[in-house]
Amino acid sequence: MRKTMIIVFFLFISTLLSSAQLNVDSVLTDIYRKPDTIQIKILNFLCLKLRGTDPQTALKFGRIALKKAEQCGDKRLQAEAINLIGVVRRNSGNLSEAMLNSVQALKLAQEINDLTEIAYSYNNISAVYRESGNNPSALEYAIKALDIFEHKQDYVGIAFCELNIGVIYSNQNNFAKALEHLHRSLNIRKKQKDTMEVIHSLDNIAYVYFNMKDYDRSLKTYLELEKSEIILGDKRGLGVTWNGISQIYFLRNDFSFSLEYRLKSYQVFNELKYYDDFVNACGNIGLTYAKLNNLPQGRHYINEGLSNLFHVKSLKTKCDFYYQCAEFFEMSNVKDSAIYYYKLHAQLQDTIHYSDNLYKFSEIEALYQNEKIVRENQMLVKNVESQNRQTVYLILIITLTTIILLGTLYRFASVKSTNTKLNQLNGMKDAFFRIIAHDLKAPFNAIFGYANILKSDYHELSDDERLSFIDNIGGAVNKSYQLLEQLLLWSRSNSGNLEFNPTQFNLYSLIKDTVQLLEPTASQKSIALEFSCDENLVLKADKEMINTVVRNLTSNGIKFTKENGTVEIIASEETNSISISVKDSGIGMTEAQSKNLFRIDKSTSTKGTKGEQGTGLGLIICKEFVDKHKGKISVHTKLGEGTKFIVILPKA
């Protein structure tokens, strides 16, 4: 009987999907006499199958399914619907909403201990982490999901997880592992005869071949995919496939063919309103027109991408697009614009590393951790109840009494010292807020002033004057953004929310990358940027923190060095430590200035030799990151004779 019901269900679904006029109203009309649970399952299934071909309709089906499941009080089907809604939103680039959906589904599934939906929630959380660039967390959640599916021998779930894990390994350039997991997913889908999911597996395999620079196999796979996706009407799949084909032709310098496929993907993503993919397509088309020496047409698509950038949710997509803009303007020989977008790209890379709360991940993780603690406490209570209550209560009473007595004695002994420390902290806080208020006030005054002039005298101003005012507003906004970015990093460090993750890495490569990043800034002032480091020098530390320290100290040296000066980075290995020094031939500091460099209550922003603005927090962050490594940072300086910062880090 159950097998017959399943066959009837899928025959009905097949009839719906084959309908040329599939829409929400017609589906609701066809299913309204069926039992509520069957209606919800049909709507959820349609949401899953239409996620690539018609995301807007898929989202509508998912929302109706959720509403019906809530009315029925069926938490399992609620969790399933919420998970599917999250998948559609993730594909559309709305990562924050997708993560909230996945965590909400996880909570419902845990309440009823539904292992299948728990596993799907884990896998969806993993996919959002993957799309945001957090591959370690993505892999952690994907493996948790796979363990559950393996235990249940749920091969549909296993295939989803294997695909996800394969993409994660691909993002980490571990192509052998990526292909291993992707082929397992592909083999399962072939046995299930699920053509749509076979296509998804092949699409990712083609992308791995592309990253391996095996362009022949990649192109062959993409062209096979194109035929299947046209038959199935998988619009998003076609857009991704055409983008892959265009990349291969671009790298082979066949720019005409590349442009043909890039315009196709552009049209698909525009129709689907997939803004992340659409903006990426605009950048690629701009670069292709530049290669074809049609700069005006290329500039048109770059501008279209910029005008749609506010729709983009993914920081990684914005970061990649800024790099495309920088490359386009460099090819157009517009150096100022190229440098501007290279800087935006570099700044956003740092934000991606440190500002995970931009997608509310910290609140979401806190919610999940809270649920975990609640479950652990419930288990603890059950264990305690199984023991001898009288003995436990007696021990608790004695322990609490002792703690209260000790706490009272300690409070009386330390109250005076505590009050003194509180007064000092309040003084530091007040001074710090005054400094921040001062640093923020100036750029906002500039923004308001120029904006008012543009508004009141717009028709009296020349085009050059308007552009000048707009440039000045942009500079003020950029300064405010830098200050807020540094504040965010400093606050996360002080609140304990910044993860400390020491790993072994090549210090030479890190310093070389920093020099290449800052070379354009140094060249604007004709400053020689040099470095000396053993190519095999390995350091065990938090790579991102050390990268921030070296970059901030080097930027500081460039800022306070006059034209035709030098900034030199020297790294060397000592007996028990590794030394990194940044020396400049700049204007130096007074003794009073050098004493206050690392104090938050004395932090001030000083203009550079060409009027460069700073936030006043860079050196403070450097010291805190060095302190986390149990290292030391010192400064040797003399007014008019340059400055040398020395960082000493202990060996692991």
MIDOMI-726951 format. One record per residue (C-alpha): x, y, z; residue in one letter. Coordinates in steps of 0.001 Angstrom, whole numbers, padded with zeros to 6 digits, always signed. Example, Ala and Ser with C-alpha at 12.3 -4.5 7.8 and 13.67 -1.06 7.14 Angstrom:
2
+012300-004500+007800A+013670-001060+007140S
% end
This chain:
652
+000000+000000+000000M+002779+002425+000995R+004695+001631-002222K+001546+002303-004262T+001082+005682-002515M+004654+006667-003350I+004214+005723-007022I+000964+007721-007246V+002650+010704-005564F+005533+010812-008042F+003257+010287-011033L+001244+013299-009897F+004427+015364-009422I+005684+014354-012879S+002379+015496-014392T+002675+018885-012692L+006307+019411-013733L+005518+018527-017344S+002762+021128-017498S+003617+024050-019763A+001595+026448-017573Q+002965+025514-014155L+002133+028307-011730N+001105+028688-008110V-002638+029056-008735D-002896+026063-011074S-000966+023832-008672V-003127+024863-005697L-006225+024116-007768T-004913+020642-008682D-003993+019636-005109I-006666+021296-002942Y-008669+018040-002411R-005632+016034-001307K-004780+015557+002408P-002836+018455+003965D+000381+016472+004438T+000343+015389+000777I-000210+019011-000314Q+002759+020165+001768I+005026+017401+000419K+004082+018307-003169I+004764+022007-002561L+008118+021258-000894N+009099+018964-003761F+008250+021662-006310L+010252+024213-004320C+013276+021876-004488L+012944+021101-008205K+012295+024701-009302L+015124+026244-007260R+017330+026525-010368G+014795+027021-013145T+012320+029403-011483D+013528+030610-008064P+010713+033127-007534Q+008016+030476-008029T+010042+028019-005941A+010074+030541-003095L+006299+030993-003331K+005732+027224-003139F+008051+027011-000128G+006236+029799+001736R+002789+028274+001083I+004086+024872+002242A+005437+026448+005428L+002131+028200+006170K+000161+024982+005686K+002636+023013+007841A+002308+025607+010625E-001493+025346+010443Q-001219+021552+010733C+001307+021795+013557G+003663+019426+011676D+007158+020517+012788K+008959+018048+010520R+007340+019478+007398L+007864+023005+008759Q+011591+022296+009096A+011695+020829+005592E+009964+023893+004096A+012203+026352+005959I+015312+024467+004835N+014177+024618+001199L+013375+028332+001435I+016899+028821+002762G+018349+026931-000225V+016515+029202-002707V+017704+032299-000827R+021281+031015-000730R+021243+030448-004501N+019996+034032-004877S+022956+035326-002838G+020926+036245+000277N+023292+034498+002694L+022138+036150+005924S+018480+035131+005420E+019562+031675+004232A+021583+031138+007414M+018682+032280+009599L+016382+029821+007784N+018835+026938+008239S+019258+027590+011976V+015497+027960+012444Q+014962+024624+010670A+017664+023045+012848L+015925+024222+016008K+012580+022719+014924L+014203+019436+013875A+016030+019163+017210Q+012790+019720+019132E+011291+016581+017560I+014642+014765+017182N+014193+014361+013406D+017694+013253+012371L+017034+013661+008642T+016064+017339+008883E+018845+017929+011441I+021308+016605+008863A+019824+018723+006039Y+020021+021782+008316S+023698+021057+009039Y+024429+020675+005326N+022610+023934+004489N+024489+025800+007246I+027681+024364+005752S+026732+025623+002275A+026160+029181+003554V+029541+029132+005308Y+031058+027833+002067R+029525+030639+000004E+030786+033232+002503S+034357+031882+002235G+034481+030192+005663N+035625+026770+004426N+036742+025290+007808P+033296+025839+009376S+031653+024662+006150A+033575+021377+006241L+032817+020852+009937E+029034+021094+009436Y+029069+019076+006192A+030846+016161+007898I+028334+016283+010786K+025515+016019+008234A+027242+013220+006312L+027724+011170+009502D+023962+011233+010134I+023056+010354+006537F+025638+007526+006474E+024221+006102+009712H+020675+006212+008266K+021897+004951+004846Q+020045+007898+003305D+021702+008068-000136Y+019831+011191-001257V+021244+013047+001730G+024662+011457+001238I+024741+012714-002366A+023917+016287-001285F+026683+016190+001357C+029278+014666-000973E+028563+017400-003529L+028921+020087-000853N+032172+018596+000525I+033568+018334-003005G+032928+022059-003601V+034538+022940-000248I+037703+020992-001142Y+037671+022649-004567S+037587+026068-002874N+040662+024995-000884Q+042432+023880-004115N+042493+020261-002909N+041366+019019-006296F+042055+015309-005762A+039765+015203-002711K+037227+017389-004495A+036947+014992-007444L+036746+011989-005102E+033666+013381-003320H+032050+014845-006449L+032318+011541-008319H+030725+009717-005388R+027835+012196-005522S+027609+011730-009297L+027515+007924-009068N+024712+008021-006488I+022671+010419-008642R+023135+008217-011715K+021832+005197-009792K+018855+007289-008660Q+018362+008453-012278K+018008+012025-011016D+018996+013963-014153T+018854+017413-012537M+021205+016433-009700E+023504+014588-012126V+023867+017934-013908I+024735+019707-010644H+027483+017157-009928S+028894+017393-013468L+028854+021185-013313D+031077+021162-010244N+033355+018496-011734I+033797+020700-014819A+034694+023619-012540Y+037337+021508-010750V+038883+020556-014100Y+038908+024270-014949F+040776+025120-011734N+043212+022282-012475M+043843+024027-015824K+042648+020888-017640D+040655+023056-020036Y+039952+020335-022609D+038131+018082-020114R+036440+021080-018533S+035123+022397-021881L+033979+018933-022960K+032011+018513-019719T+030483+021996-019971Y+029328+021432-023561L+027655+018145-022535E+025996+019945-019640L+024713+022686-021926E+022681+020188-023976K+021078+018586-020903S+020309+021918-019239E+018597+023253-022380I+016369+020135-022472I+015503+020436-018753L+015103+024228-018834G+017596+024682-015973D+018167+028424-016423K+020546+028932-013511R+022522+025856-014549G+022789+027232-018063L+024002+030567-016735G+026727+028878-014678V+027705+026594-017570T+027905+029467-020068W+030026+031415-017619N+032409+028438-017327G+032667+028065-021105I+033323+031802-021482S+036166+031632-018958Q+037893+028865-020909I+037650+030765-024215Y+038877+033913-022428F+041993+032147-021133L+042610+030795-024628R+042468+034395-025943N+039401+033580-028062D+037637+036721-026871F+034834+036734-029469S+033565+033290-028385F+034095+034250-024745S+031953+037370-025186L+029174+035372-026865E+028820+033047-023865Y+029280+035815-021304R+026398+037771-022805L+024235+034633-022613K+024973+034145-018907S+024405+037876-018324Y+020897+037628-019821Q+019994+034556-017739V+021147+036010-014412F+019421+039309-015186N+016158+037459-015905E+016431+035381-012692L+017414+038445-010606K+020488+036566-009305Y+022363+039767-008592Y+025602+038175-007384D+026004+036206-010627D+024701+039159-012671F+027275+041622-011280V+030029+039060-011810N+028881+038677-015433A+028989+042477-015907C+032604+042540-014714G+033596+039665-016992N+031940+041282-020029I+033714+044557-019272G+037093+042779-019232L+036312+040918-022462T+035384+044141-024304Y+038634+045657-023007A+040536+042737-024575K+038655+043434-027829L+039742+047112-027589N+036138+048274-027206N+036628+050249-023994L+033417+052363-024163P+031240+049235-024379Q+033271+047606-021614G+032829+050684-019430R+029054+050436-019993H+028932+046961-018421Y+031314+047914-015592I+028995+050836-014775N+025971+048530-014918E+027665+046225-012435G+028435+049152-010129L+024846+050400-010301S+023563+046954-009217N+026208+046368-006551L+023884+047540-003771F+021702+044454-004472H+024628+042104-003833V+024623+040395-000437K+027866+038407-000713S+031037+040222+000381L+033081+037797-001717K+031153+038774-004871T+031716+042469-004140K+035401+041809-003488C+035775+039926-006805D+033919+042664-008699F+036194+045381-007274Y+039141+043377-008595Y+037465+043132-012032Q+036983+046931-011992C+040633+047460-011052A+041775+045181-013880E+039492+046961-016379F+040755+050432-015455F+044355+049237-015530E+043772+047883-019052M+042124+051237-019889S+045226+053044-018538N+043123+054935-015961V+045616+054461-013148K+043824+056434-010410D+040632+054402-010785S+042616+051150-010957A+044424+051936-007698I+041141+052992-006079Y+039449+049666-006843Y+042555+047648-005915Y+042373+049343-002508K+038651+048571-002151L+039413+044956-003070H+042167+044713-000432A+040028+046376+002256Q+037089+044080+001590L+039365+041039+001754Q+040276+042055+005315D+036604+042612+006137T+035747+039117+004862I+038373+037648+007190H+037365+039556+010314Y+033753+040802+009985S+031746+037591+010057D+029091+039405+012079N+028116+041283+008895L+025993+038222+008097Y+024795+037901+011707K+026838+034731+012096F+027813+035601+015658S+024156+035872+016725E+023301+032682+014858I+026220+030774+016353E+025239+032067+019781A+021709+030748+019225L+023019+027335+018219Y+025516+027203+021093Q+022744+028180+023512N+020607+025300+022254E+023561+022981+022665K+024104+024141+026250I+020414+023643+027043V+020554+020051+025774R+023742+019353+027730E+022190+020794+030900N+019131+018606+030452Q+021351+015533+030250M+023288+016710+033309L+020077+017095+035310V+019009+013562+034431K+022370+012175+035554N+022257+014101+038823V+018728+012864+039552E+019912+009300+039234S+022470+009798+042030Q+021979+010041+045785N+020160+013381+046200R+020924+013776+049874Q+024695+013448+049359T+024665+015865+046435V+022593+018455+048292Y+024887+018265+051330L+027974+018798+049189I+026273+021688+047395L+025310+023405+050668I+028860+023122+052063I+030387+024308+048767T+028033+027269+048405L+028583+028333+052015T+032362+028231+051519T+032134+030189+048280I+029915+032858+049860I+032312+033278+052809L+035369+033471+050576L+033580+035844+048208G+032587+038152+051061T+036145+038275+052417L+037562+038888+048965Y+035034+041636+048273R+035962+043556+051411F+039673+043132+050680A+039525+044250+047049S+036717+046835+046915V+039114+049764+047148K+041351+048418+044370S+038314+047674+042194T+036957+051205+042540N+040335+052635+041558T+040490+050414+038452K+036921+051323+037501L+037723+055018+037723N+040764+054490+035504Q+038737+052501+032965L+035990+055142+032900N+038609+057806+032301G+040086+055791+029416M+036597+055173+027998K+035682+058879+028103D+038964+059887+026468A+038547+057202+023818F+035011+058320+022947F+036180+061939+022667R+038880+060858+020206I+036480+058765+018108I+033855+061531+018105A+036489+063992+016911H+037737+061661+014156D+034213+060945+012918L+033034+064544+013121K+035458+065916+010532A+034553+063593+007602P+030824+063906+008324F+031109+067700+008387N+032841+067483+005009A+030112+065194+003617I+027288+067468+004852F+029084+070615+003656G+029814+069406+000132Y+026365+067783-000167A+024640+071058+000808N+026691+073015-001722I+025861+070493-004455L+022176+070726-003563K+021914+074511-003281S+024341+075587-006046D+024101+072596-008398Y+023211+074577-011550H+025787+077311-010853E+028669+074820-010504L+030722+073593-013445S+031046+069862-014205D+034639+069880-012904D+033531+071520-009646E+030741+068971-009172R+033138+066077-009798L+035596+067615-007344S+032894+067830-004658F+031834+064229-005330I+035486+063085-005049D+035791+064928-001744N+032600+063304-000446I+033959+059907-001516G+037203+060564+000334G+035333+061528+003504A+033137+058418+003289V+036225+056255+002751N+037887+057748+005838K+034768+057110+007967S+034568+053543+006658Y+038233+052890+007533Q+037692+054197+011066L+034586+052037+011594L+036389+049017+010158E+039297+049489+012588Q+036832+050010+015445L+035077+046750+014602L+038370+044849+014547L+039520+046436+017829W+036201+045761+019582S+036161+042110+018491R+039699+041681+019762S+038857+043215+023154N+035539+041384+023577S+037153+037986+022982G+035129+037338+019800N+038176+037271+017507L+039299+033678+016982E+043000+033000+017632F+044072+030285+015194N+047864+029640+015052P+049094+027671+012024T+052446+027195+010317Q+053015+029394+007263F+055811+030796+005129N+056711+034275+006431L+058557+035204+003226Y+055383+034722+001151S+053316+036796+003583L+055762+039726+003491I+056097+039470-000307K+052292+039635-000708D+052166+042693+001574T+054852+044467-000454V+053024+043732-003727Q+049737+045011-002249L+051251+048286-000997L+053625+048873-003931E+051117+051107-005817P+050661+053312-002722T+054422+053605-002211A+055058+054355-005880S+052690+057344-005725Q+055245+058976-003400K+058298+057488-005205S+059098+055503-002050I+061326+052426-002375A+059572+049491-000662L+062150+046782+000146E+062196+043587+002181F+064653+040980+003373S+063641+037519+004581C+064833+033917+004222D+062584+032262+001627E+062237+029182+003855N+061479+031002+007106L+058426+029372+008713V+056421+030935+011550L+053718+029337+013678K+051188+032066+014462A+047753+033360+013516D+048442+034204+009865K+045691+036813+009499E+046758+038665+012666M+050433+038742+011618I+049368+039838+008117N+047435+042737+009688T+050448+043703+011840V+052921+043710+008920V+050503+045552+006621R+049620+048217+009225N+053264+048873+010149L+054292+049070+006480T+051356+051372+005591S+052327+053535+008567N+055911+053761+007289G+054727+054810+003807I+052349+057369+005309K+055074+059179+007293F+057872+058953+004722T+058515+061781+002306K+058917+061370-001438E+061995+059424-002637N+062371+057831+000814G+062592+054137+001744T+060595+051679+003809V+062291+048363+004604E+060855+045154+006113I+063405+042773+007653I+062539+039362+009106A+065126+037135+010771S+065292+034032+012939E+066872+034209+016382E+067589+031405+018874T+064169+031385+020557N+062243+033938+018528S+061535+035475+015147I+062052+039186+014619S+060131+041368+012148I+061162+045014+011816S+059737+047802+009674V+062084+050750+009230K+061336+053996+007399D+063325+057116+006540S+060399+059311+007467G+059742+062279+009725I+060066+060374+013001G+058406+061259+016315M+059059+063066+019538T+059582+061070+022726E+056158+062136+024003A+054471+060915+020809Q+056223+057530+020891S+055181+056915+024524K+051471+057280+023661N+051456+055199+020459L+049853+052094+021976F+047411+053762+024417R+043749+053738+023445I+042952+056798+025590D+045770+058766+023929K+045262+057538+020362S+045253+060348+017809T+045110+060453+014055S+048113+062251+012518T+048297+063316+008878K+051011+061789+006678G+053598+063638+004633T+051059+064154+001804K+048072+064776+004032G+047083+061077+004271E+044412+060475+006882Q+044564+057647+009422G+042254+056214+012061T+044633+056213+015045G+043768+052589+015840L+046177+050691+013564G+049135+050586+015967L+046882+049756+018927I+045519+046749+017019I+049105+045740+016140C+050083+045699+019810K+047018+043697+020846E+047654+041096+018125F+051318+040814+019140V+050280+040477+022809D+047956+037581+021868K+051081+035773+020594H+052928+036538+023883K+055302+038649+021819G+056666+042186+022143K+056464+045292+019959I+058748+048278+020425S+059525+051514+018595V+062819+053328+018046H+062403+056822+016644T+063832+060281+016587K+062243+063419+015188L+063447+063979+011629G+065389+060701+011473E+062744+058060+010777G+061116+055292+012784T+061746+051586+013333K+059116+049197+014729F+060395+045842+016004I+058111+042853+016596V+059511+039863+018508I+057445+036656+018309L+058331+033491+020272P+058979+030271+018389K+056338+027574+018798A
% end
